Amino acid sequence: MHHPPALHTVSVVIPTRNRGSLIEETIRSLLAMSHRDFELIVVDQSTNERTREAVEAVAGSDPRVRVCRSMTVGSSAARNVGASESQGDVVAYTDDDCIVAPGWLNGILEEFVEPRVAAVFGRLLPFESGPRTGREVGFKAAMQRAEFDRPTPPWYIGHGGNMAFLRSVLLDLGGFDPLLGAGGVFGAWEDPDVALRLLRAGRRIVYAPDALAYHKHWKDWPAQRRMERAYGIAAGAEFAKYMRCGDVYGARLLATWVWQMGVRRLGAGLLKWRSLKTMYLGYCQLVYPWIGVVRSARYRVDRAKAIYLEPDGS
């Protein structure tokens, strides 16, 4: 695309909890972007002052940067706080273990030239610098721009470490589901969930490879196993939520996920790769989504917005 960036004001939000100095590289990359006119909100759910100190060490007195302390827990809650606190009409999200490219915001804002676009997900590559331990997880490397305007398997769209929304649309949607996402009841999947809810509402999403960021989250095998189990449970809980809202597409997604990520991966590990690890990852997506389906019944659902309601007293 060759459009100039849209004339939108923009807020960048980073949710974080007890990650200390890890966030410093993220902030340095944001402050080095070619697009300079933005506000940066760090939603800090930490139980100590290390994150605030790390932000101040990098940003100094830069008026664009502020730390918003929050007593909430979970990445969805933090993202919702960031959307509420932001002043921009576009809210862009990255994570405290990501590095953005200099043209990241330009790549995002370029897509919002088209008024029908409600959200943008960008390209997310493994961060190549520094030592690697384990396996890189969570990236989206496709080079071809794509548009989505009808329900589609949301795990193909993008990643929560690189996404942006029209703030008004996100707030009207009800924000991120508070029970999904890291630190929430179900532990993952707030990003594909919000994408699918946008599509169900008739909104358009763009995958923009020019909006580039890097993910430096390497997982050792024990951590990868835990993450895979959490993904399975959260996926099942998401699909069950839509079924409870009367949307049969939720059942289709559940079947597709179990087949693609469970049965086929288990078979590939057995017959193609001869890999016990691959077989175990397939097993997780064959079994744990059903745990999420069962657990879903414990929580009420706002059927109009297709989000879980937080338990009383939370």
Wavefront OBJ file of the C-alpha trace (Angstrom):
o trace
v 0.000 0.000 0.000
v 1.125 3.535 -0.706
v -1.344 5.635 1.263
v 0.067 8.124 3.755
v -0.664 7.271 7.379
v -4.191 8.102 8.478
v -4.748 11.236 10.501
v -5.501 9.326 13.674
v -4.263 10.014 17.157
v -2.741 6.894 18.639
v -2.056 5.418 22.048
v 0.307 2.491 22.572
v -0.482 0.196 25.503
v 1.838 -2.345 27.143
v 0.359 -4.644 29.803
v 2.937 -5.922 32.277
v 3.240 -7.611 35.648
v 6.418 -8.218 37.644
v 8.696 -8.299 34.596
v 11.055 -5.593 35.856
v 13.755 -4.506 33.442
v 12.510 -6.800 30.651
v 10.334 -3.930 29.453
v 13.285 -1.577 28.865
v 14.083 -2.868 25.361
v 10.424 -2.646 24.408
v 10.226 0.998 25.412
v 13.507 1.867 23.698
v 12.187 0.443 20.448
v 8.940 2.405 20.759
v 10.724 5.675 21.446
v 12.942 5.064 18.395
v 10.018 4.706 15.963
v 9.780 6.954 12.917
v 6.246 7.933 13.948
v 6.789 10.230 16.916
v 3.310 11.489 17.755
v 1.827 8.983 20.197
v 1.230 8.409 23.878
v 2.617 5.329 25.615
v 0.723 3.816 28.530
v 2.362 1.072 30.570
v -0.371 -0.686 32.546
v 1.572 -1.984 35.524
v -0.040 -4.739 37.590
v 3.222 -5.434 39.431
v 3.528 -6.081 43.134
v 6.737 -4.030 43.310
v 8.244 -0.834 41.895
v 10.743 -2.400 39.500
v 8.668 -1.862 36.371
v 8.066 1.805 37.145
v 11.771 2.265 37.842
v 12.672 0.542 34.574
v 10.296 2.762 32.600
v 11.671 5.910 34.206
v 15.237 4.793 33.535
v 14.540 4.576 29.806
v 11.910 7.256 29.210
v 13.063 9.837 31.744
v 10.727 12.811 31.643
v 9.377 12.089 28.148
v 5.834 13.525 28.330
v 4.496 10.858 25.977
v 5.132 8.075 28.493
v 3.200 7.291 31.638
v 2.825 4.348 33.980
v -0.708 3.453 35.019
v -0.701 1.348 38.175
v -3.574 -1.104 38.323
v -4.751 -3.485 41.013
v -6.349 -5.683 38.374
v -4.920 -9.081 37.455
v -4.556 -10.555 33.984
v -3.582 -9.345 30.552
v -7.182 -8.811 29.419
v -7.887 -6.588 32.408
v -4.689 -4.637 31.745
v -5.549 -4.174 28.082
v -9.005 -2.923 29.049
v -7.511 -0.465 31.534
v -5.201 0.783 28.789
v -8.086 1.302 26.380
v -10.054 3.217 29.017
v -7.077 5.399 29.954
v -5.926 6.140 26.409
v -6.590 9.388 24.582
v -5.943 8.211 21.025
v -8.673 7.128 18.651
v -6.440 4.163 17.739
v -5.158 1.901 20.523
v -2.130 -0.203 19.577
v -0.908 -3.056 21.770
v 2.437 -4.724 22.140
v 3.851 -6.851 24.941
v 6.726 -6.416 27.366
v 8.666 -9.197 25.612
v 8.392 -7.620 22.145
v 10.533 -5.212 20.135
v 8.865 -3.061 17.483
v 10.438 -2.080 14.175
v 10.976 1.645 13.439
v 8.036 1.688 11.014
v 5.650 -0.291 13.221
v 3.107 2.442 13.923
v 3.250 3.743 10.352
v 2.412 0.245 9.146
v -0.581 0.154 11.481
v -1.906 3.644 10.810
v -1.597 3.181 7.055
v -4.340 0.572 7.259
v -6.744 2.828 9.126
v -6.914 5.103 6.060
v -9.731 2.780 5.029
v -12.651 3.763 7.302
v -14.132 0.256 7.312
v -11.055 -1.176 9.055
v -11.695 -1.710 12.774
v -8.530 -3.599 13.722
v -5.042 -4.354 12.451
v -2.826 -7.294 13.341
v 0.823 -7.079 12.344
v 3.675 -9.423 11.520
v 5.482 -10.928 14.513
v 8.851 -12.614 14.048
v 11.221 -14.331 16.476
v 13.738 -11.962 18.040
v 17.132 -13.159 16.803
v 19.461 -11.364 19.212
v 20.808 -12.956 22.378
v 20.896 -16.530 23.649
v 18.105 -18.951 22.857
v 16.874 -21.515 25.315
v 14.013 -23.739 24.257
v 11.600 -22.959 21.448
v 10.196 -19.689 20.165
v 6.419 -19.542 20.540
v 3.793 -17.140 19.299
v 4.630 -15.551 15.966
v 2.986 -14.638 12.664
v 5.390 -14.489 9.720
v 3.151 -14.275 6.629
v 4.293 -11.675 4.092
v 0.965 -11.314 2.274
v -1.504 -8.680 3.404
v -4.946 -10.089 4.171
v -8.408 -8.767 4.973
v -11.041 -10.506 7.066
v -14.678 -9.454 7.116
v -16.512 -12.647 8.072
v -15.990 -15.217 10.830
v -12.836 -17.241 10.247
v -10.669 -19.434 12.484
v -9.187 -16.641 14.619
v -5.852 -18.337 15.269
v -4.904 -17.526 11.655
v -5.352 -13.762 12.019
v -2.541 -12.544 14.262
v -0.988 -12.256 17.696
v -1.707 -10.112 20.737
v 1.838 -8.762 20.801
v 1.110 -6.777 17.646
v -2.436 -5.508 17.227
v -4.389 -2.253 17.103
v -8.029 -1.200 17.225
v -10.245 1.785 16.731
v -10.760 2.670 20.365
v -14.469 3.420 19.999
v -15.110 0.067 18.330
v -13.125 -1.839 20.957
v -15.014 -0.185 23.804
v -18.392 -0.754 22.123
v -17.450 -4.413 21.741
v -16.926 -4.710 25.499
v -13.133 -4.826 25.355
v -11.187 -7.998 25.979
v -12.877 -10.927 27.682
v -11.774 -10.648 31.342
v -11.648 -14.414 31.910
v -9.376 -15.066 28.934
v -5.693 -14.131 28.657
v -2.635 -14.665 30.810
v -3.488 -14.299 34.486
v -7.194 -14.842 33.834
v -9.338 -17.824 34.717
v -8.644 -19.548 31.390
v -5.072 -18.311 30.955
v -4.846 -17.468 27.234
v -6.629 -16.570 23.981
v -7.857 -13.030 24.585
v -6.400 -11.946 21.213
v -8.082 -14.477 18.885
v -11.264 -14.019 20.902
v -11.459 -10.272 20.377
v -10.720 -10.775 16.675
v -13.569 -13.245 16.298
v -16.003 -11.023 18.192
v -15.154 -8.173 15.827
v -15.842 -10.372 12.815
v -19.100 -11.623 14.339
v -20.098 -7.958 14.721
v -19.510 -7.342 11.008
v -16.248 -5.441 11.418
v -13.213 -5.661 9.137
v -9.746 -6.755 10.266
v -6.518 -6.375 8.301
v -3.349 -8.400 8.664
v -0.562 -5.945 7.789
v 2.933 -7.427 7.319
v 4.463 -3.925 7.193
v 3.521 -3.475 10.856
v 6.487 -5.478 12.106
v 7.453 -6.462 15.639
v 9.683 -9.114 17.161
v 8.883 -11.568 19.943
v 11.664 -12.670 22.284
v 9.706 -15.187 24.312
v 11.590 -18.471 24.150
v 10.037 -21.373 26.053
v 11.861 -24.336 27.533
v 10.067 -27.668 27.313
v 8.360 -27.572 30.745
v 7.104 -24.038 30.056
v 5.962 -25.029 26.591
v 3.969 -27.927 28.008
v 2.257 -25.616 30.497
v 1.519 -23.097 27.764
v 0.115 -25.746 25.428
v -2.242 -27.008 28.121
v -3.378 -23.448 28.847
v -3.964 -22.800 25.139
v -6.074 -25.928 24.866
v -8.234 -25.072 27.871
v -8.686 -21.460 26.751
v -9.531 -22.474 23.186
v -12.211 -24.851 24.434
v -13.602 -22.186 26.764
v -13.769 -19.681 23.923
v -15.554 -22.037 21.555
v -17.960 -23.145 24.288
v -18.792 -19.516 24.988
v -19.993 -19.018 21.418
v -22.014 -22.219 21.533
v -23.661 -20.947 24.707
v -24.494 -17.749 22.824
v -26.351 -19.842 20.253
v -23.637 -19.580 17.587
v -23.094 -22.972 15.943
v -19.839 -21.640 14.497
v -18.356 -22.266 17.937
v -18.906 -26.006 17.474
v -17.300 -25.846 14.047
v -14.277 -24.052 15.463
v -13.941 -26.616 18.232
v -13.989 -29.480 15.731
v -11.510 -27.701 13.441
v -9.123 -26.920 16.290
v -9.156 -30.457 17.704
v -8.614 -31.901 14.226
v -5.888 -29.517 13.049
v -3.999 -28.909 16.269
v -4.765 -32.209 17.958
v -5.318 -35.169 15.655
v -3.136 -34.023 12.755
v -0.261 -32.902 14.957
v -0.398 -36.100 16.961
v -0.320 -38.061 13.719
v 2.560 -36.013 12.324
v 4.577 -36.569 15.475
v 3.983 -40.300 15.239
v 4.295 -40.944 11.503
v 6.358 -38.088 10.052
v 8.635 -36.603 12.684
v 8.917 -39.555 15.064
v 8.809 -36.948 17.801
v 7.404 -37.612 21.254
v 7.297 -33.860 21.910
v 5.203 -33.189 18.822
v 2.936 -36.064 19.778
v 2.498 -34.606 23.259
v 1.599 -31.165 21.856
v -1.011 -32.803 19.643
v -2.320 -34.775 22.602
v -2.774 -31.522 24.543
v -5.017 -30.078 21.821
v -6.895 -33.344 21.534
v -7.737 -33.435 25.250
v -7.473 -30.040 26.968
v -10.032 -28.142 24.842
v -12.692 -30.444 26.269
v -11.592 -29.447 29.764
v -12.165 -25.839 28.725
v -15.623 -26.715 27.425
v -16.572 -28.287 30.759
v -15.106 -25.437 32.823
v -16.963 -22.895 30.714
v -20.219 -23.990 32.343
v -19.027 -22.615 35.698
v -19.178 -19.010 34.501
v -21.958 -16.773 33.270
v -21.821 -15.317 29.762
v -23.026 -11.960 28.477
v -24.745 -13.326 25.379
v -25.108 -9.900 23.755
v -21.362 -9.188 23.837
v -20.146 -12.816 23.908
v -17.878 -12.266 26.892
v -17.643 -14.073 30.184
v -18.902 -12.212 33.228
v -16.467 -11.965 36.085
v -17.407 -14.068 39.118
v -19.149 -12.227 41.942
v -16.650 -10.796 44.395
v -13.783 -10.600 41.890
l 1 2 3 4 5 6 7 8 9 10 11 12 13 14 15 16 17 18 19 20 21 22 23 24 25 26 27 28 29 30 31 32 33 34 35 36 37 38 39 40 41 42 43 44 45 46 47 48 49 50 51 52 53 54 55 56 57 58 59 60 61 62 63 64 65 66 67 68 69 70 71 72 73 74 75 76 77 78 79 80 81 82 83 84 85 86 87 88 89 90 91 92 93 94 95 96 97 98 99 100 101 102 103 104 105 106 107 108 109 110 111 112 113 114 115 116 117 118 119 120 121 122 123 124 125 126 127 128 129 130 131 132 133 134 135 136 137 138 139 140 141 142 143 144 145 146 147 148 149 150 151 152 153 154 155 156 157 158 159 160 161 162 163 164 165 166 167 168 169 170 171 172 173 174 175 176 177 178 179 180 181 182 183 184 185 186 187 188 189 190 191 192 193 194 195 196 197 198 199 200 201 202 203 204 205 206 207 208 209 210 211 212 213 214 215 216 217 218 219 220 221 222 223 224 225 226 227 228 229 230 231 232 233 234 235 236 237 238 239 240 241 242 243 244 245 246 247 248 249 250 251 252 253 254 255 256 257 258 259 260 261 262 263 264 265 266 267 268 269 270 271 272 273 274 275 276 277 278 279 280 281 282 283 284 285 286 287 288 289 290 291 292 293 294 295 296 297 298 299 300 301 302 303 304 305 306 307 308 309 310 311 312 313 314
